[in-house]
Amino acid sequence: MSKEISKSDRTKQFIVEQSAPVFNAKGYVGTSLADLTKVTGLTKGSIYGNFENKDEVALAAFDYNFNRVTQYFKERILASDNAIERLLVYPKVYRDFLKIPFFKPGCPILNTSTEADDTHPQLKERAAKALEFWKTAIENQIKRGLQRGEIKTDTNPTEFAVILMSLVEGAIMQAKVTGNSTELIIAMNYLERLILELKM
């Protein structure tokens, strides 16, 4: 019995892993069942035998994409102990955004939130929670830096988190539309200067 469950879980995981980049690149509306069967090599029946509908696959794919991005950043942030160094991970990674293979389709939060605005309430809610998670993570890094005396005492964690996120997402949007990283590099260089100005 446990073999049946593990095989089913493996198949579900496979479907999510294969379809996640497609959903991120094409969006919820743009991704068809034909896309899912093509990328997984599975039949429609096999996909819907593991997921109730396309919505369920899309939500699982969003979680997978977001967790992948989060893990990528977490590893790099935890590699340093200093708050400023940890914050500098954001401009460093996003400056090379278009060169990182799994980032190429774009930021899953940005891609999902712009498309799922009215068409898919569940995806919109998932993207909103992801944004809140990201904002809290940045705020916590700044609070930690304040406690350790590494960041200027007049720094507002929420304010800085919102500015960092807005700069990142706005720059990614421009890079995705134009296909070049000029604006992205300008914005990330500016963000780097803002972060360095927080230093005690």
N, C-alpha and C positions, 0 to 999 in steps of 0.2 A: 504493500500500500504506500509506504514512504517513497518507494522508487517512482511510483506514478506521480506523486506530488512534486518530487524534485525534477522530474522530466518536464512536467507542466510549467514549473517555475523557470526552468532553463529556457524553454520555448518562449515564454512571456518576456524574459529578459532579452533574448535574442531579437524578438520583434521590436522591443523598445530601443535597443542599441542601434539597430539598423534603420529604424524609422525616425529617430531623434534628429539626425542632421537634415533629413528631408523636410520635416515639420519646421525646423528652424530656418531653412532656406526658402521654402515655398509658402510657409504659413499654414494655418488651419484650413482656410477656404481653398487655397491653392493645392493642397495635398489631397490626391484622390486615392481611392482604394487600389486602383491600378498601380499607383506609385508604390504603395505598401507591398503589394504582391511582387512587384518587380524587384524592389530593394531587398526583400527578405527571401525571395524564391519560394514562398509559401502560397498556398491557395487561399482564396477568400474565406472558405470554410475553416481553414486552419487558423487564420487570423481571428475570425469571429468566434472560433471555438475557445479562444484564450481571452478575448476581450469582448465585452458586450456590444460596443459600437466604436465608431471612429473617435468620438469624444473621449472615451476611456483611454484609447491609444495616445491621443494628443496630450492629455493631462499627464500620463506616465512619461511621455517623451519630454514634456516641459520640465518635469521634476528631474529627469535624467540629465538634460542639458544644463540646468541650473546647478545641480549638485556637482557636475563635472567642472564648471567654471569656479564654483566655491572651493572645491578641493584644490584646484590649480593655484588659486590665490592663497589659500590657507597654508599650503606647503612653503610658499615663498615668504609669506608674512612671518611664520613661526621660525624661519631660518635666522631671523634677527631678533635681538632682545630690545633694542632701542625703538621708541615710539615713532620718531621721525623716519628712521630707516624702514620701519614697517609701513608707514603711510606712503613712502616713496615707491613701494612696490606697485601701486596703482598706475602712476604715470609711466613707470618703466615697462610694465607689461602691456598697457594699452598703446604705447608708442609703436609697438611691434604687432599690434592687433591683427593686421591683415596678413602677417607672415606666419601666424600660429594656425596650423591646419584646422583644428576643431573650432576655432573662433571665426574662420573665414565666412561662414554664412551670416555672421553678426551676433550681437548680444541677444541671448534668448529672452531677457526681460524686455528689451526695447522692441524686438521683433514681435513678441506676443502682445505686449500692451498696446502697440499702435494698431494692430489688426483686430484684437479681441475686444476692443473698446465696447462695441454694441452687439457684435455678432455672437460672442460666446462669453456669457457672464461667468462661468466657472473658470475659464482660462484667465479672464480679466482679474478675478479674485486671486488666483494663483500667482499672477504677475505682481499684484499689489502686495501680497504677503512676501514675495521674494524681494521686492524693493524695500519693504520695512525691515526685513532680515539684514539686508546689505547696509541700510542706514544705521541700524543698531550696532552692527559690527564696527563701522567706522567711528561712531560715537564712543564705543567702548575702548577702542584704540586711543582716542584722544583723551578720554577720562583717565586711562591708565598712564598716559604720558604726563598728564597734569599731576597725578598723585606721585609720580616718580621724579618730578621736577625737570622733565625733559621738554615740556611744552609751556609756552607763555601762559601766565595765569589768567589773562583776559580773553583766552580763546573760548568760544562758544561751540561745544561739540556738535550740537544739532545743526547750527548754522553752517559750520564747516563741512559737515557730512553732506548736506543738501547741495552746497556749491560744488564739492568734489564730484558727486553723482551727476549733477547737471552738466558739468564740463565734460565728463567722460561720455555720457550718453549723447550729448549734442555733437561732440566731435566724431563719435562712431557713426552717427546718422549721416554726417557730411561725407565721411570717408566711404561709407557704403554706397551713397548716391553717386559720388564722383568717381569712385574706383581708384582714387589715389589717397596717399596718406599725408599730404601737405598740411591740411587743416588739423588733422589729428596730431601731428608732430607739434604744430604751433600751440595748440590747446594743452598738450601734455607737458611741453616745456614751461608754459605759464603755470600749470598746476604744480609742477615741481618747485617753481620759485615760491608759490604760495605756501607750500608745505615747509620749505626751508625757512620761511619767515616766521613760522610757529616756534622755531627753536629758541630755547632759553639762552 
